[in-house]
Amino acid sequence: DPAEYHFMIEAFQKRRDLVFDLLKNIKGFKILLPKSAFYFFPDISYYLGKTLHGVKINDSDDFAMFLLEKANVATVGGVSFGSPECLRISYASSEKILTEAMKRIKECLENAESINF
């Protein structure tokens, strides 16, 4: 039924826009608004070569592991996609979970910056 698809499209656009607005407020993330994907692929080069909470960040895989361990947020590094400076962040989840995840990432990075930079 086309009405069901329209509802799903609207729901994902709303989630995309929510995450976009939240990611814009995270220092060091360069983002573009995706047109037809369920994930963001921000450039996180700002953090490469830095040490955050005692963890050396060499590429986006290190950064993804850092976020998993320190912020309890699962992302995917861009190394296997040929972009070691980018991070894959899915927005195929509820608005509540997405809001909490972006909050955790932001707070984790703000705390790391005040300690280690």
C-alpha positions in Angstrom: 0.0 0.0 0.0 1.5 3.3 -1.1 0.3 5.1 2.1 2.4 2.8 4.2 5.5 3.6 2.2 4.8 7.3 2.6 4.6 7.0 6.3 7.9 5.1 6.4 9.6 7.7 4.2 8.4 10.5 6.4 9.6 8.7 9.6 13.1 8.2 8.2 13.3 11.8 6.9 12.4 13.0 10.4 15.1 10.8 12.0 17.6 11.9 9.4 16.8 15.6 10.1 17.0 15.0 13.9 20.4 13.4 13.7 21.7 16.0 11.2 20.8 18.8 13.7 22.4 16.9 16.5 25.6 16.1 14.6 26.0 19.7 13.5 26.6 20.5 17.2 29.5 18.0 17.7 32.9 19.7 17.3 35.1 18.2 14.7 32.4 16.5 12.6 32.0 17.6 9.0 28.7 16.3 7.7 26.5 16.3 4.6 22.8 15.6 4.6 22.2 12.1 3.0 19.6 12.0 0.3 18.8 8.3 0.0 20.7 6.4 2.7 20.0 5.3 6.3 23.3 6.6 7.6 25.5 9.6 7.9 29.2 9.4 6.9 30.8 12.4 8.6 34.5 13.3 8.2 36.1 13.0 11.6 39.7 14.0 10.5 39.7 16.5 13.3 40.2 13.6 15.8 42.8 11.6 13.9 46.2 11.5 15.5 44.8 12.6 18.8 44.7 10.8 22.1 41.2 10.7 23.7 40.8 9.4 27.2 44.1 7.6 26.8 43.1 6.1 23.4 45.2 7.0 20.3 43.0 7.6 17.3 44.8 6.6 14.1 41.8 6.2 11.9 38.0 6.0 12.0 38.0 2.3 13.1 39.9 3.4 16.2 37.4 6.2 16.6 34.4 3.8 16.3 36.0 1.5 18.9 36.6 4.6 21.2 32.9 5.6 20.9 31.8 2.0 21.6 34.0 1.7 24.7 33.7 5.2 26.1 30.3 6.5 25.0 28.6 3.1 24.6 27.5 4.0 21.1 28.0 1.6 18.1 29.2 3.1 14.9 31.3 1.7 12.0 34.6 3.0 10.9 35.1 4.0 7.3 38.3 2.1 6.7 36.6 -0.9 5.1 34.7 1.6 2.9 37.9 3.1 1.7 37.5 6.3 3.8 39.6 6.0 7.0 38.7 9.6 7.9 34.9 8.9 7.9 32.6 7.3 10.4 29.3 5.5 9.5 26.4 6.4 11.8 23.0 4.7 11.1 19.8 6.5 11.9 17.6 3.4 11.5 16.5 3.5 15.1 14.0 5.3 17.3 14.2 9.1 17.8 14.7 8.5 21.5 17.7 6.2 21.0 19.2 8.4 18.3 18.9 11.5 20.6 20.6 9.6 23.4 23.4 8.3 21.2 24.2 11.7 19.8 24.2 13.2 23.3 26.6 10.5 24.5 29.0 11.1 21.6 29.0 14.8 22.1 29.5 14.6 25.9 32.2 12.0 25.5 34.2 14.1 23.0 33.7 17.3 25.0 35.1 15.6 28.1 38.0 14.0 26.2 38.9 17.4 24.7 39.0 19.1 28.0 41.3 16.4 29.4 43.6 15.4 26.5 44.0 18.2 24.0 
